[in-house]
């Protein structure tokens, strides 16, 4: 492909700018998505820690001591950002759970102990954490807290789509602007050459 000097300058400028923009947009995307997930994890850890103080251990059973807390609206309904709470013993048997879980149970995995991870409940995306319940220095069970991650995921998806579309439009506009500027900057050289 044989391009004139004006088009070559425009394409080189556009490629250099496209690389810089791609890096800037990638940084924006990853920073925002990490911040959204980190905020969701902080809320989740707060809920799990808060409910850890409301547990009664009776022999091998672990139950909520304050059932009135679980009757709150956030635990009764499956809403935009519900909080799901579940108690399990060391063997992984469900001992108690929030009413909004209904027939569902939250995933338990000893390999994901203490960390946040993505899961699903009733075909809805959730983020969950599992923390140990200790008595006399021994782990007697776990509290699992989960929240819907659908709004966080839709925010991240929307950001990605906006960045991709704006990237394409900016590149297209940049090509025409750089072609115009390249034409104006090389016009004196062309006049000298023609003379």
Buried (B, 14 or more C-beta within 10 A) or exposed (E): EEEEEBBEBBBEBBEEBBEEBEEEBEEEBEEBBEEBBEEBBEBBBEBBEEBBEBBEBEEEBBEBEEEEBBEEEBBEEBEEEBBBBBBBBBEEEBBBBBBBBEEBBBBBEEEBEEEBBEBEBEEEBBBBBBBBBEEEEEEBBBBBBBBBBBBBBEEBEEBBEEBEEEBEEBBEEBBEEBBEBBBEEBEEEEEEEEE
